[in-house]
Every structure is written in structure tokens, then in C-alpha cells.
């Protein structure tokens, strides 16, 4: 059975398709939706990367701080000592520790590279043996009230010779830290503060108590 098409029915069939304007509008809407999706995915990835990076840096920083405090507790001699024996406090960018085995260790903050370095040296001759990078992104400590920067190591001596207590204050920015617009442009910082007393000093103080 054959079907006869009239001009009217032919026009109706032609009208079922999209014209050029409708196609351009559909493509524009699709492009906008894809752009919005990509922006949302990029923000989510950046936030994930930042969270992962800061968590990793925080863990490494805490382990480094614990090891530095352990060196202070177990050390037998420390530096730098004050030039004046009447001076009790020494603020410095480094701390020197002589271990019970006689090895010399220096923990130094290099302001130019923003790195925390560990140097090993011969205690007798002072000859440098090795240098290792402990942390990256260690920035200057700044007093929020005065705006003045201060050193990461504070050593409290007794009679200019015997270390009574050492305080370590580190401010760390995770390496390649990326900020998210919703959180602002300020970099995320990690602040670690620790204090330790050599065991000989601590046990001596306990033994002198009545």
C-alpha cells in the first residue's frame, strides 16, 4: 500500500529537526555546563591536594620535632654557649648537641633556603661529616604583636655552661602549597613549639629536692 505525501505533510516532517540557531543554543548551554563542572572539579582537586600535602608535612614536622627534643634530652653538651657567663638566654638559628657516643650534631635553620638542616661533625676536631635536609618551607617566626622576627632556638643556660632548657619554635609552610579561593590567599602554616631539658639536669634537679 503506497502512501501519498502532500506538501503540507512534507513541511511537517521538515520541522521535526533542529535549525542552526537551536543547535548553537544547545552547544552554548552544554559548554557552560562543562565549564562549570571543570571549575568545580579543579577546586575539589586543589582542596584535596592541599589537605594531603599539609597532613604529610604536619606528620613529618612532628616526627622531626620529637627527634630534636630527644637529642636535647639525651645530649651531654650543648651550644652555642653565651659569650658572657652572666647571660642566661641565647637565641640562635642553630643548636649544637654532643651525644653520649661523642658524635656532634648541629640542627640549623637556613633562612636563605628556608630549610632545617642537620649537620654531623667530629666532636673533637669539629670536622663536618654529613649534611641532611630535615624540613623544607621553614619560614621566619614573627611576633604577632610587635611584628619582629625571632630565632627558632632559645637556649637557657646556668652559669653560662650548663644547659637548663631548650625551646624549639618552628613555623612551616607546606611545600608548593596551593590556596583555594574560598579559603583566601593566605598560605596555610604549621606552628610547632617544643621544650626539653637534658636528663642530667632534670634528674639532678629531682635529686636536690628534699
N, C-alpha and C positions, 0 to 999 in steps of 0.2 A: 504494500500500500504506500503510495507516494504522498509526500506532504508538500503542499504548496506554500512558499514563503511570500508574504506580502511585503511591500516597502515598510509598512508600519512595524511588522514583527521583526524585520531586519534591523530597524533602528533601535528597537528594544534590546536586541541581543548585543548590539554595539555598546550601548550604555551600561552594560554589566561590568565592564572593565574600568581600570583607573586611568584618569587622564594625567598629563605631565605635572600639573600643579599639585594634585593629590599625592602623587609619588614623591615629589620634592618635600612636601609637608611631612609625610611619613618618615622619610630619611632624616629630616631635621630632628624630629622627635626622638628617633632611635639614637642619633648621635648625641643628643643632650643626655639621654638616659645612660648611655655608655660612658660619657664623660663624668657624670655624677657617680656612677659605680666605681670608676677608676680612682676618683678622688677619695672616696670612702675606703677603698682597699688600700690605697697608699697611706692614708692616715692610720689605718689599723696596723699595717706592716711596720710603719715607723714607730708606733707606740710599742709594739711587740719587741722590736729591735732594741729600743731604748730600755725597756724593762729588763730584758735578758742581759744586756750589757751592764747595766747598773748593778743587777743582782750578782753577776760574775765578779765585777770589780769590788763589790762590797765584801764578798766572801774572801777574795784574795787579800784585800786590805786587812780584814780581821785576823787572818792567819799570820800576815806579816807583823801586825801589831803584837800578837801573842808571842811570836818568836823574839821580837825585840825586848819585850818585858821579861821573857825567860832569860835572855842574855844578861840583863841587868841584875836579875835575882841571883844568878849563878856566877857572875863575874867576881874577880878578886881585885881588880884595879880598874880605874876609870879616868877618862879625860874628856875634854881639856880641863885642866885644873885652873883655878883663878890665879892671876899674877900676884894678887895681894892676899896673903893668908887670912886677913880680916874680912875678905869678901866671901859671902856665903853662896850667892846665886850666880850662876853662869848661864847665859843664854847663847846658844850656838846653833849652827846649821849641821853640826855633826856630834856624834858621841863615840868615844873610843872605849873598848872593853877588852880586858885581858882575861881570857878564860882560864879555868883551873888547869887545863893542859898546857898553858903557856902560849897559846895562839892569840895573836892580836886581830881584833875585828873592829872596823870602823863603819858606822852607819852614817851616811852623808846625804844631805839634800842638796841637789844641784839645781839652783834657781834658774839657770840659763836653759836647761833642758827639761825642767820640771820632772826630774826623776829622783827616786830614792835609791841610792846605790849602797852596795855592801862591798867593802874592801877587806881582804885578808892580808896580813903582813906579819913579818917576823918580829916578835916582841922585843928581842934583844937588839937587833940591828935596825929595825924599822923598815926593812926592805919590803916593797909591795909584792904580793904573790899573785892575787887574782882580784878581778872586779866583776861584780854581778849587778844587774838591774833588778831591784825588788819590785818597784812600782813605777808606773807612768802616770802623768797627769796630776802630780802633787804640786799644788799651787800655793802661793804665799798665804799665811794666816793673817787676817785683818781684823783688828778690834772693831766691832760694830759701833761702838760709842765714839772713839777717837779717830777711827779710820786709819790708824797706824798699823803697819805690818810688824809681826814679831816672829822670832825663830821657832822652829818646831821642837827643839830640845831645850829643856830647862833642868839644870843640874844644881842640886843643893848640897853643898859641901860642909863638913865640920872641920874647923881649923884649917881650911884650905887644902886638905889632903884626902880625907875620908868621905866618900860619897854617902850622903844620908838618904837621899831620894832623887829619882829622875822622873821627869814628866815628859811624855811624848804627845805632841798635838799635831795631827795631820789633817789637811783639807785636800780632798781628792775629787777630781772631775773625771768621770769615766771617759776613756779614750774614744775619739770620734763620736762624742755624744751628740745626738740629734734631738732637737726640741720639736714638740708638737704645738701647732698654733693654739690649740685650746688651752695649753698649759703655759703659754707665754714664751718669751725668748730667753729667759734666764736659764743658764745651764744648771743641771742637777748636780749637786755637790754632796759628797760624803764627808762627814766630820767624825774623826776618831780621836779620842783622848784617853790616854792610859798613864798610870803612875805605878812605879815599883820601887822597892827598897832592897838593896843587897841582903842576902840571907845572913851574912856575918853581922851586919848592922842590926837587922831585925832580931836575931837570936841574942845578940849582945844586949839590946835594949830590954828584952824579956828577962834575961838573967840578972839584970841590975834591979828589976822590980822586987820589992820586999815580999 
